[in-house]
């Protein structure tokens, strides 16, 4: 887990001051259109910057914990199903 903090150190962090984001290489770094992780991360960081305080917890759980390789395999299965359905 990585944390990014801006502003005064806050001992008690309200939900309003905290943003949780799961690592998403495909969405955050590669701008995949299959998820909205990149825009969610941008929005969280923008909100912290605008308010001048907050904590972003960036959780190392690629693909909701399944890992990058399994996430890519899941994408392949989705593509195969779409092709079989004629989509």
Secondary structure by P-SEA (a helix, b strand, c coil): cbbbbccccccccccccbbbbccccccccccccccaaaaaaaaaaaaaaaacbbbbbbcccccccccaaaaaaaaaaaaaaaaaacc
